[in-house]
Amino acid sequence: MTTLPTSPSAGTDTAPAAPPLLSVRDLRVDFGEVPAVRGVSLDLARGEVLGIVGESGSGKSVTALALLGLLPATATVQGSVRLDGRELVGLPGRALSRIRGRRIAMVFQDPLSAFTPVYRIGDQIVEALRIHRDIDRAAARRRAVELLDLVGIPDPQRRADAFPHEFSGGMRQRAMIAMAIANDPDVILADEPTTALDVTIQAQVLEVLRTARQQTGAALVLVSHDLGVIAGSADRVAVMYAGRIVETAPATELFEQPRHPYTLGLIGAVPRLDSGGSRPLVPIPGAPPAMADLSPGCPFAPRCPLAEDACRTAEPPLTGDTAHRAACINADRIAGQRLTPADVYALPDLPPPAAQDPRPREAREPVLRVTGLVKTYPVLKGAVFKRRTGSVHAVDGVELDIRRGETLGLVGESGSGKSTTLFELLSLARPEAGRIELMGRDTAALTRREAHRLRGEVQIVFQDPMASLDPRMPVGDVVAEPLHAQGAPRELITRRVPELLRRVGLDPAHADRYPHQFSGGQRQRIGIARALSVEPQLLVLDEPVSALDVSIQAGILNLLRQLRADLGLAYLLVSHDLSVVRHVADRVSVLYLGRTVESGTVDAVFGAPCHPYTLALLSAVPLPDPRAERARERILLAGDPPSPTERQTGCRFRGRCPVFAALDPAAGRRCETEEPVLSAAQPEVDQLAACHFPVGRPGGLSG
C-alpha cells in the first residue's frame, strides 16, 4: 500500500518568501476577435503544485499552452510570463525552443497524438535529451531506460524499442512523463494528464507525477476537470470561468471555505464516493457564456443565484487577502456565513436512490438475468488467406441480475468486458455460451418477430450524445424515430414528442432545431428522451455523463433518478466513475478480465469490499476533499490487466493482487491452479465474491 503524502504547503495561508519561479501578469489570449484568456495573473513557487480547474471553455488549457508559447499562429498573446525573471512572451521561436523541455516541460492530455508514431519511444526520449545536453547517443539511451524504469514501465530495456501504439494508454502517459522530466525541468505543465484513463491507471499516473517532482524538484501546474485529482495533489487552486481566474486559495481552504458561487457549485456538483445518493447534486443553471459575446458585468451573473444589479454592470476584480481571493461582490458574505452549495443553489427534491417498489427484492419481477455469459473473438492472421491463430476471451463468465425499478452499476477497467457484455445483451440473439433472460424471455429462443417486439423493452443512452444523434434530423424527428420503428400511430407520435421533451427538461418549441444547436447536456437529454419514447422497462446507460462537465453531469444524474422514480424504470449503468455509481445505483457488479469478481448492494460492496480488486478500485477513486484524500491509504495495482488473448489458469487477478503477493507458497498454489467461483462472501448482506482469500478474512487484506 502507498499512503498519499500531504504536501507541506497545502492548506497554509502564507505566501512564499522567495521570489516566484514563474510569474504571470495580465495574460490575455485572443483568437481573432474572440477572447479566450482575459487577464490571468498567477505566481508559482519552486516545488509548488498549482491546480487549475473549471468547465470546458474556461481557458484552462489555453493558459497552460500560452505559458510555453505552444498556441497556433492565429492566437494573439499579450501580458507577461516571466521564468526566473526572464520574459517569455515575445521571445523568438529559437529561444523558446531552448526553454521548452529544458526549463519548462509539458505533459499533454493525449499522449498518443503527442508522440511521433513512426519513432520508437526510447528514440524520442533520446532526442529530447540530446537537443538540450551535450551527450552521446549511448549515454542518452542509458538515461532513457533509467527514466522509463523510474516511471514504472516494466522491462524498460525492451520497451524502449517499442512504438507508441504498442503501449497501453497508461503506459503512454507514463512514457510522456519520462520524456518531460528527462532534462530535470523547473516547471512541469500537465494538461488533463489523467483524462480518459481508468481509475487504477489514473492513480499510477498521479503517483508517477509525484515521483517525478521528488526526483527533479520541479513545480507543477496541474490542469484538470477532476476536483478529486486536484484535492489530492494541489497546494493551491485557481478556479477559472470565462477566461479569467474567479477564485484562488490554498487547496484545503478553497474546498472547505469557498468564496465564489461558481466554486460552490462545482464542489456541490461532484458525486462523492464517501457519501451515498441521499443528497441531490448541485446543477449549476444555464451554460457558460459565449466568449465572442460577453455581456457587461460578471460573466457568471446569468447563472448565479446570488446575482444583484451591481453584478450586471461591472465585472468584479479578484480581491481578498494574499492567500485567498475571489472575484465576487458577495465573497465576504459567503465566507462570513459559511454558505454551502445547498444554501446557495435550489436543489431538486429528488426521491432516494433506493428502489420505489415496496416489495422485497426477491418478490419483484426480474428484468434482466445473465448467467455464465461467454463471448470470444477470433485472432486472424494473413492478408489474403485468413487463418485463426487464437482467441480474444472478451467475456468469460459474467453474471447479472436486475429487478424491476432497480439500478445495477457495471464497473471495471478498460478491457474488462463491459462493452462486449452490452453488445451481447442488446443483440437479443443466442449467446455463444451462457444464458440471457430479458423480461423473463430467453433470448436464445426468440424468433425474429419476437425479438423486434422485445427490442422496445430495452433502450440505450450512449456515451457521446453528439455522435448518437443524426445531425441531419430535427430533434423532434430524432425522438420520434424509435416510435416509427415500432409502428406507432402518427397521432401517438405527435402527442408523445412534446411530452418527452418536457419530461427531460427541454422546451417542446425547440423540436424543430438540430442537434448542433444544443449544448452537450441538452443533447444528452435528447438522447434520454429518444430512449424513453417507446416506454422501455430497461434503460442501458453507457457512460452517460463521462463526456460532460461536472456541472452538467449533476443535472443529468438528478434527471435519471427522477425518471426512475416516476416511470419505474430499471437501469443498467456502465461507468468508469465509481462515484457516479455510488450516487445512482442500488447494486453493483465488478468485472475483471471478462468475469464477474464481486457483486452485491452498493452499500455492502463499497462499504466493505471482499475482493482485492474491488478494494483497489475504490482506493484509487479520488475524493474532492483535501484532508480526507491525503489521509487515505491507496493500493496501487502493478501494471495493466493481462491480455485477453491468453487464457488464464487459476485466479486471473493474481499477477496484480496484493493478497496473493503476501501469501505463503502453499496457499498461493491454490490461486495459481484453482479458479475462484462467485460465492457468498457476506451472506447476511447478499454479497458475492470470486476470491479464495476475501478481504477481511484470514489471509486477506484488512478492509
C-alpha positions in Angstrom: 0.0 0.0 0.0 1.1 3.6 -0.6 0.0 6.4 1.6 -0.5 9.6 -0.3 1.9 12.2 1.1 0.4 15.5 2.3 2.1 18.4 0.5 3.8 20.5 3.1 2.4 23.8 1.8 -1.1 22.5 1.4 -3.6 24.5 3.5 -1.1 27.2 4.5 -2.1 30.8 4.2 1.3 32.4 3.9 2.8 33.5 0.7 6.2 32.1 -0.2 9.1 34.3 0.9 11.3 33.6 -2.1 10.6 35.2 -5.5 8.3 33.2 -7.6 9.8 30.8 -10.1 7.1 31.6 -12.6 5.2 34.9 -12.6 2.3 35.5 -14.9 0.7 39.0 -15.1 -2.4 40.1 -17.1 -2.1 37.2 -19.6 -4.5 37.7 -22.5 -5.1 35.4 -25.4 -7.4 36.2 -28.3 -8.3 34.1 -31.4 -9.2 36.8 -33.8 -11.9 38.9 -32.2 -12.8 36.1 -29.7 -11.1 36.3 -26.3 -10.0 33.0 -24.7 -8.0 34.2 -21.7 -8.8 37.6 -20.1 -6.2 38.9 -17.7 -4.9 35.9 -15.8 -2.3 36.6 -13.2 -0.6 33.9 -11.0 2.7 33.0 -9.3 4.3 29.6 -9.0 6.9 28.9 -6.3 9.7 26.4 -6.6 8.4 22.9 -5.9 4.8 24.0 -5.6 1.7 22.3 -7.2 -0.9 24.7 -8.7 -4.2 23.2 -9.7 -6.3 24.9 -12.4 -10.0 23.9 -12.6 -13.1 25.0 -14.5 -15.6 23.9 -17.1 -14.8 23.3 -20.7 -14.1 26.6 -22.4 -13.0 28.3 -19.2 -9.5 28.9 -20.6 -7.5 26.3 -18.6 -5.7 24.6 -21.4 -5.2 27.8 -23.4 -3.5 29.3 -20.3 -1.1 26.4 -20.0 -0.2 26.3 -23.7 0.3 30.1 -23.7 2.9 29.8 -20.9 5.1 27.7 -23.3 4.2 29.5 -26.5 2.5 26.5 -28.0 -0.6 28.3 -29.3 -1.2 28.4 -33.1 -0.3 31.4 -35.1 -3.9 32.6 -35.1 -3.6 33.4 -31.4 -2.6 36.8 -30.1 -0.9 36.7 -26.7 -0.4 39.7 -24.5 0.8 40.2 -21.0 3.8 38.9 -19.2 5.1 35.4 -18.4 8.4 35.5 -16.5 10.5 32.4 -15.7 13.1 33.3 -13.1 12.8 36.9 -14.2 13.2 36.2 -17.9 10.3 37.3 -20.1 8.9 34.6 -22.4 6.1 36.4 -24.2 7.5 37.7 -27.5 10.6 35.5 -27.5 11.6 34.2 -30.9 10.9 30.6 -31.7 14.5 29.5 -31.4 14.9 31.0 -28.0 11.6 29.4 -26.8 12.8 26.0 -28.2 15.8 26.1 -25.9 13.5 26.6 -22.9 10.8 24.0 -23.8 11.8 20.7 -22.4 14.8 22.1 -20.6 13.3 24.7 -18.2 9.5 24.0 -18.7 8.2 20.7 -19.9 4.7 19.7 -21.0 2.6 16.5 -20.3 -0.2 16.5 -22.9 -3.7 15.2 -22.5 -3.5 12.7 -25.4 0.0 11.1 -25.4 -0.8 9.0 -28.5 -1.1 12.2 -30.6 1.9 13.8 -28.7 4.3 11.1 -29.6 5.6 10.6 -33.2 4.0 7.3 -34.2 6.9 6.2 -36.5 9.7 6.5 -34.0 10.4 4.2 -31.0 9.6 5.5 -27.5 13.3 5.3 -26.5 14.5 7.2 -29.6 12.1 10.0 -28.8 13.4 10.3 -25.2 17.0 10.2 -26.5 16.2 13.0 -28.9 14.7 15.1 -26.1 17.9 14.6 -24.1 20.4 15.3 -26.9 18.6 18.5 -28.0 19.4 20.1 -24.7 22.5 18.3 -23.5 26.0 17.5 -24.8 25.7 13.8 -24.5 26.4 10.9 -26.9 23.7 8.5 -28.1 24.8 5.6 -25.9 24.6 7.6 -22.7 21.3 9.1 -23.8 20.0 5.6 -24.4 21.0 4.5 -20.9 19.3 7.6 -19.4 16.2 6.9 -21.4 16.0 3.4 -20.0 16.5 4.7 -16.5 13.7 7.2 -17.0 11.3 4.6 -18.2 12.2 2.4 -15.2 11.6 5.4 -12.9 8.1 6.0 -14.1 7.2 2.3 -13.7 7.4 0.9 -17.3 8.1 -2.9 -16.9 11.1 -4.3 -18.7 12.3 -0.8 -19.7 15.3 -2.0 -21.8 12.9 -3.9 -24.1 10.0 -1.4 -24.0 12.3 1.4 -25.1 12.3 -0.2 -28.5 8.6 -0.3 -28.7 6.4 2.1 -30.8 3.8 4.3 -29.2 0.9 2.2 -30.4 2.3 -0.8 -28.7 1.9 0.8 -25.3 -1.4 1.0 -23.3 -2.9 4.4 -22.6 -1.5 4.4 -19.0 2.0 3.3 -20.2 2.0 6.0 -22.9 1.2 8.7 -20.3 4.0 7.4 -18.1 6.4 7.5 -21.0 5.3 11.1 -21.7 6.1 12.0 -18.1 9.5 10.3 -18.5 10.2 12.4 -21.6 9.0 15.6 -19.7 11.4 15.1 -16.8 14.4 14.0 -18.9 16.2 17.3 -18.6 15.2 18.0 -14.9 12.9 20.9 -15.8 12.0 23.6 -13.3 8.3 23.6 -14.2 6.1 20.7 -15.5 2.8 21.7 -17.2 0.3 18.8 -17.0 -2.8 19.4 -19.2 -5.5 16.9 -18.1 -2.9 14.1 -17.7 -5.5 11.6 -16.4 -8.4 12.2 -18.7 -9.9 9.0 -20.3 -7.7 6.7 -18.1 -9.1 4.0 -15.8 -9.2 5.0 -12.1 -6.4 2.5 -11.3 -4.2 3.8 -14.2 -5.0 7.3 -13.1 -3.7 6.5 -9.6 -0.5 5.2 -11.2 0.0 8.3 -13.3 -0.6 10.6 -10.4 1.9 8.6 -8.3 4.4 8.9 -11.2 3.9 12.7 -11.3 4.7 12.8 -7.6 7.8 10.7 -8.1 8.9 12.9 -10.9 8.5 16.0 -8.8 10.5 14.4 -6.0 13.3 13.4 -8.4 13.5 16.8 -10.1 12.2 19.3 -7.5 10.0 20.7 -10.3 7.0 22.9 -9.7 3.8 21.5 -11.3 0.8 23.2 -13.0 -1.9 20.6 -13.0 -4.9 21.4 -15.3 -7.8 19.1 -14.6 -11.6 19.0 -14.5 -11.5 16.3 -11.8 -11.8 18.1 -8.4 -10.7 14.9 -6.6 -7.4 14.8 -8.5 -6.8 18.5 -7.6 -7.8 17.9 -4.0 -5.2 15.1 -3.6 -2.3 16.8 -5.5 -2.5 20.6 -5.4 -1.1 23.0 -2.9 -3.0 25.9 -4.3 -6.0 26.0 -6.7 -7.1 28.6 -9.3 -10.7 28.3 -10.4 -11.3 29.7 -14.0 -14.5 30.9 -15.6 -15.0 32.7 -18.9 -11.3 33.1 -19.4 -10.2 34.5 -16.0 -9.5 33.4 -12.5 -12.5 33.9 -10.3 -11.1 32.4 -7.1 -7.7 31.3 -5.9 -6.7 29.9 -2.5 -4.7 27.1 -0.7 -6.4 23.8 -1.6 -7.7 22.9 1.8 -9.2 26.3 2.4 -10.8 26.5 -1.1 -12.6 23.2 -0.7 -13.7 23.9 2.9 -14.5 27.6 2.6 -15.1 28.6 -1.0 -16.0 32.3 -1.5 -17.3 32.3 -5.1 -20.7 30.9 -6.0 -19.2 29.2 -9.1 -16.7 27.3 -6.9 -19.6 26.4 -4.5 -21.5 25.0 -7.5 -18.5 22.9 -8.8 -18.0 21.4 -5.4 -21.6 20.6 -4.9 -22.0 19.1 -8.3 -19.4 16.3 -7.7 -20.8 12.9 -6.6 -18.6 11.6 -3.7 -17.5 8.0 -3.1 -17.8 8.5 0.7 -21.4 9.6 0.6 -24.4 7.8 -0.9 -27.1 9.1 -3.2 -29.2 10.6 -0.4 -28.3 14.2 -1.4 -29.1 15.7 -4.8 -26.2 17.1 -6.7 -26.0 20.8 -7.5 -27.0 21.5 -11.1 -25.5 24.9 -11.9 -28.2 26.5 -14.1 -27.6 27.6 -17.6 -24.3 27.2 -19.6 -21.0 29.1 -19.8 -21.3 32.3 -21.9 -20.2 32.5 -25.5 -16.7 34.2 -25.3 -17.4 36.1 -28.5 -20.4 37.9 -26.9 -19.7 38.5 -23.3 -22.2 40.9 -21.7 -21.1 43.7 -19.3 -20.6 42.8 -15.7 -19.8 39.4 -14.1 -19.9 36.6 -16.7 -21.3 34.3 -14.1 -24.2 36.6 -13.2 -26.8 34.9 -15.5 -26.2 31.6 -13.7 -25.7 32.9 -10.2 -28.4 32.6 -7.5 -26.8 35.5 -5.6 -26.6 37.9 -8.5 -27.5 41.5 -7.9 -28.0 44.5 -10.1 -24.4 45.6 -9.4 -23.2 42.2 -10.8 -24.6 43.1 -14.2 -22.9 46.5 -14.6 -19.3 45.9 -13.7 -17.1 42.8 -13.6 -15.8 42.4 -10.0 -12.0 42.3 -9.6 -10.1 39.5 -7.8 -10.0 40.8 -4.2 -9.3 39.4 -0.7 -6.2 38.6 1.4 -3.0 37.4 -0.2 -3.7 33.8 0.2 -7.5 33.6 -0.7 -9.0 35.9 -3.3 -12.3 35.8 -5.1 -13.9 37.9 -7.9 -17.4 38.3 -6.3 -19.1 41.1 -4.5 -20.7 38.5 -2.2 -17.4 36.8 -1.3 -17.3 38.2 2.2 -20.9 37.2 2.8 -20.3 33.7 1.6 -17.2 33.4 3.8 -18.8 35.0 6.8 -21.9 32.9 6.8 -20.0 29.8 5.6 -22.6 29.2 3.0 -22.8 25.7 1.5 -23.9 24.7 -2.1 -27.3 23.8 -0.6 -27.6 27.3 0.8 -26.9 29.0 -2.5 -28.5 26.7 -5.1 -32.0 25.5 -5.4 -31.7 21.7 -5.1 -34.3 19.5 -6.6 -36.5 17.4 -4.3 -35.4 14.0 -5.5 -36.5 10.6 -4.3 -33.9 8.4 -2.5 -31.9 6.1 -4.8 -33.4 3.0 -3.2 -36.0 1.3 -5.4 -39.5 2.7 -5.1 -41.3 -0.7 -5.2 -42.1 -1.5 -1.5 -41.9 -5.3 -2.2 -38.8 -7.2 -1.2 -36.3 -7.6 -4.0 -36.9 -11.3 -4.3 -40.6 -10.7 -4.9 -40.1 -8.2 -7.8 -40.1 -9.3 -11.4 -36.7 -9.9 -13.0 -36.0 -7.5 -15.8 -32.6 -8.9 -16.8 -30.8 -12.1 -15.8 -27.4 -13.1 -17.2 -25.8 -16.4 -16.3 -22.3 -17.6 -17.3 -22.1 -15.3 -20.4 -19.2 -16.1 -22.7 -18.1 -14.3 -25.9 -14.8 -14.8 -27.8 -13.5 -13.3 -30.9 -11.0 -14.9 -33.3 -7.5 -13.7 -33.8 -6.8 -13.9 -37.5 -3.6 -13.6 -39.5 -2.9 -13.5 -43.2 -3.6 -10.8 -45.8 -5.4 -13.0 -48.4 -6.0 -16.3 -46.7 -7.1 -15.7 -43.2 -6.3 -18.3 -40.5 -7.3 -18.3 -36.9 -4.3 -18.2 -34.6 -6.0 -17.7 -31.3 -9.0 -16.2 -29.5 -9.8 -13.0 -27.5 -11.7 -14.0 -24.4 -13.7 -10.8 -24.2 -16.4 -12.1 -21.8 -15.8 -15.3 -19.8 -18.3 -15.7 -17.1 -20.5 -12.6 -16.5 -23.4 -12.8 -14.0 -26.0 -10.1 -13.8 -29.4 -9.8 -12.1 -31.7 -6.7 -12.3 -35.1 -6.5 -10.8 -37.9 -4.0 -11.7 -37.2 -0.5 -10.6 -33.6 -1.3 -9.7 -30.3 0.2 -10.9 -27.2 -2.0 -11.4 -23.8 -0.5 -11.9 -21.4 -2.4 -14.0 -17.8 -1.3 -13.3 -14.3 -2.4 -14.2 -11.2 -1.3 -16.1 -11.0 -0.9 -19.9 -10.9 -4.4 -21.4 -12.9 -5.9 -18.5 -15.7 -6.8 -20.9 -18.3 -4.1 -20.1 -18.9 -3.0 -23.7 -18.9 -6.6 -25.1 -21.5 -7.5 -22.4 -23.7 -4.7 -23.5 -23.4 -5.7 -27.2 -24.4 -9.3 -26.3 -27.4 -8.0 -24.3 -28.7 -5.6 -27.0 -28.3 -8.1 -29.9 -31.1 -10.2 -28.4 -29.5 -13.3 -30.0 -28.3 -16.7 -28.8 -25.1 -16.1 -26.8 -22.0 -18.2 -27.5 -22.4 -19.7 -24.1 -24.4 -19.0 -21.0 -28.0 -17.6 -20.8 -29.6 -14.2 -21.2 -33.2 -13.6 -20.0 -34.9 -10.3 -20.8 -38.3 -9.7 -19.2 -38.3 -13.5 -18.4 -37.7 -14.4 -22.1 -34.7 -16.5 -23.1 -33.1 -14.6 -26.0 -31.8 -17.8 -27.5 -35.4 -18.9 -28.1 -36.7 -15.7 -29.7 -38.0 -15.6 -33.2 -37.2 -12.6 -35.4 -40.6 -11.1 -34.8 -40.4 -11.7 -31.1 -37.0 -10.1 -30.9 -38.3 -7.0 -32.7 -41.2 -6.6 -30.3 -38.9 -7.2 -27.3 -36.4 -4.6 -28.6 -38.7 -1.8 -27.4 -38.4 -3.0 -23.9 -34.7 -2.2 -23.7 -33.1 1.0 -24.9 -29.7 2.6 -24.7 -28.3 6.0 -23.9 -24.8 6.4 -25.4 -21.7 8.0 -24.1 -21.3 10.6 -26.8 -24.6 12.4 -27.3 -23.5 14.2 -30.5 -22.3 11.0 -32.2 -25.5 9.2 -31.3 -27.9 11.8 -32.8 -28.4 12.2 -36.6 -27.1 15.7 -37.3 -29.4 15.9 -40.4 -32.6 15.4 -38.4 -34.5 17.9 -36.2 -34.6 16.7 -32.6 -38.3 16.1 -32.8 -37.7 13.5 -35.6 -34.8 12.1 -33.6 -37.0 11.5 -30.6 -39.8 10.0 -32.7 -37.6 7.6 -34.7 -37.9 4.6 -32.3 -41.7 5.1 -32.3 -41.7 4.9 -36.1 -39.6 1.8 -35.9 -42.1 0.1 -33.6 -45.0 1.1 -36.0 -46.7 3.6 -33.6 -49.6 5.6 -35.0 -48.9 9.1 -36.1 -51.4 10.6 -33.6 -49.5 9.0 -30.7 -46.1 10.2 -32.1 -47.4 13.8 -32.4 -48.6 13.7 -28.8 -45.6 11.9 -27.3 -42.7 14.0 -28.6 -43.6 17.3 -26.8 -44.3 15.2 -23.6 -40.9 13.6 -23.8 -39.0 16.8 -24.4 -40.9 18.4 -21.5 -40.1 15.5 -19.2 -36.4 15.7 -19.8 -36.3 19.4 -19.2 -36.3 20.7 -22.7 -38.7 23.2 -24.4 -41.0 21.4 -26.9 -40.9 24.6 -29.0 -37.3 23.6 -29.9 -38.3 20.3 -31.5 -37.5 21.7 -35.0 -33.9 22.6 -34.1 -31.0 20.4 -35.0 -28.6 18.7 -32.5 -25.7 21.1 -33.1 -27.9 23.9 -31.8 -28.0 22.4 -28.4 -25.3 22.2 -25.6 -23.7 18.9 -24.6 -26.0 18.4 -21.6 -29.1 19.2 -23.7 -28.0 16.7 -26.4 -27.8 14.0 -23.7 -31.3 14.9 -22.6 -32.4 14.5 -26.2 -30.8 11.0 -26.2 -32.7 10.1 -23.0 -36.0 11.4 -24.4 -35.4 9.2 -27.5 -34.7 6.2 -25.4 -37.9 6.8 -23.4 -40.1 7.2 -26.4 -41.1 3.5 -26.7 -41.6 3.2 -22.9 -38.9 0.7 -22.2 -38.6 -1.4 -19.0 -34.8 -1.4 -19.0 -32.5 1.6 -19.9 -28.9 0.8 -20.6 -26.7 3.8 -19.7 -23.3 3.5 -21.4 -21.1 6.1 -19.7 -23.9 8.6 -19.9 -22.1 11.5 -18.2 -18.4 10.9 -18.9 -18.2 13.4 -21.8 -19.9 16.2 -19.7 -18.7 18.9 -17.4 -19.3 18.2 -13.8 -21.9 20.9 -13.5 -23.9 19.5 -16.5 -23.3 15.9 -15.2 -25.1 16.8 -12.0 -28.3 17.8 -13.8 -28.3 14.6 -15.9 -27.8 12.3 -12.8 -30.6 14.1 -11.0 -32.8 13.7 -14.0 -32.1 9.9 -14.2 -33.0 9.5 -10.6 -36.3 11.4 -11.1 -37.2 9.4 -14.2 -36.6 6.1 -12.5 -38.9 7.1 -9.6 -41.6 8.5 -11.9 -41.6 5.7 -14.5 -40.5 2.6 -12.5 -37.5 2.1 -14.9 -34.7 -0.3 -14.3 -31.2 0.9 -15.3 -28.0 -0.9 -16.3 -25.4 1.8 -15.7 -21.9 1.3 -17.2 -19.4 3.7 -15.8 -15.7 4.0 -15.0 -16.6 6.7 -12.4 -17.3 4.8 -9.2 -18.5 8.0 -7.5 -21.3 8.2 -10.1 -22.2 4.5 -9.5 -22.2 5.1 -5.7 -24.6 8.0 -6.2 -27.1 6.4 -8.6 -27.0 2.6 -8.3 -28.7 0.2 -5.8 -26.4 -2.7 -6.7 -23.0 -3.1 -8.4 -21.3 -5.8 -10.4 -17.5 -5.7 -10.7 -15.8 -7.2 -13.8 -12.2 -8.1 -14.3 -10.9 -9.6 -17.5 -14.3 -10.7 -18.7 -15.5 -12.2 -15.4 -17.7 -11.0 -12.6 -15.5 -11.0 -9.4 -17.8 -9.3 -7.0 -21.5 -8.2 -6.8 -23.9 -7.0 -4.2 -25.6 -3.9 -2.9 -23.8 -0.7 -3.3 -23.6 -0.1 0.4 -22.2 -3.5 1.1 -19.6 -3.6 -1.8 -18.5 0.0 -1.4 -18.6 -0.1 2.4 -16.8 -3.5 2.9 -15.4 -4.8 -0.4 -14.5 -8.5 -0.3 -12.4 -8.9 -3.5 -8.9 -7.3 -3.5 -9.6 -5.8 -7.0 -12.7 -4.0 -5.8 -10.7 -2.7 -2.8 -8.0 -1.4 -5.2 -10.6 0.2 -7.4 -12.3 2.0 -4.5 -9.0 3.2 -3.0 -7.9 4.7 -6.3 -11.0 7.0 -6.6 -10.0 10.5 -5.5 -12.2 12.4 -3.0 -12.9 16.1 -3.6 -11.7 16.8 0.0 -8.0 17.6 0.5 -8.0 16.5 4.2 -9.8 13.2 3.6 -8.0 12.4 0.3 -4.5 12.9 1.7 -5.2 10.9 4.8 -6.3 7.8 2.8 -4.2 4.7 2.1 -4.1 3.9 -1.6 -3.5 0.5 -3.2 -1.6 0.9 -6.4 -2.0 -2.1 -8.7 1.0 -3.2 -10.6 0.9 -2.8 -14.4 -2.1 -3.4 -16.7 -4.5 -6.3 -16.9 -3.2 -9.4 -18.8 -4.0 -9.7 -22.4 -7.5 -11.3 -23.1 -5.9 -13.4 -25.8 -4.2 -15.5 -23.1 -6.4 -18.0 -21.3 -5.5 -17.6 -17.6 -5.3 -20.6 -15.2 -6.3 -20.2 -11.6 -7.2 -16.7 -10.5 -6.8 -14.3 -13.3 -6.1 -11.4 -10.9 -3.2 -12.9 -9.0 -0.5 -11.2 -11.1 -1.6 -7.8 -9.7 -3.1 -9.0 -6.4 -1.6 -7.7 -3.1 -3.2 -10.6 -1.2 -1.5 -13.1 -3.5 1.8 -11.4 -3.1 1.6 -11.8 0.7 0.6 -15.5 0.7 3.0 -18.3 1.6 3.8 -20.6 -1.4 1.4 -23.4 -0.2 -1.6 -21.0 -0.1 -0.5 -19.3 -3.3 -0.7 -22.5 -5.3 -4.4 -22.5 -4.8 -4.7 -19.2 -6.6 -2.4 -20.5 -9.3 -4.3 -23.7 -10.1 -7.9 -23.2 -9.0 -10.2 -20.6 -10.5 -12.3 -19.0 -7.7 -16.1 -19.2 -8.2 -18.6 -16.5 -7.4 -19.9 -17.4 -3.9 -21.4 -15.8 -0.9 -18.8 -13.7 0.8 -21.2 -11.8 3.1 -24.5 -13.8 3.0 -26.2 -11.6 5.5 -25.9 -8.6 3.1 -26.3 -10.5 -0.2 -22.7 -10.0 -1.3 -20.8 -12.4 -3.7 -17.1 -12.5 -4.4 -14.9 -14.8 -6.6 -11.8 -14.9 -4.3 -10.1 -17.7 -2.3 -8.9 -15.2 0.3 -11.5 -12.4 0.6 -10.6 -9.1 2.1 -11.1 -9.0 5.8 -10.9 -12.8 6.1 -7.9 -14.8 7.4 -5.1 -14.4 4.8 -6.7 -11.4 3.2 -6.1 -7.7 3.5 -7.9 -5.7 6.1 -10.8 -3.8 4.6 
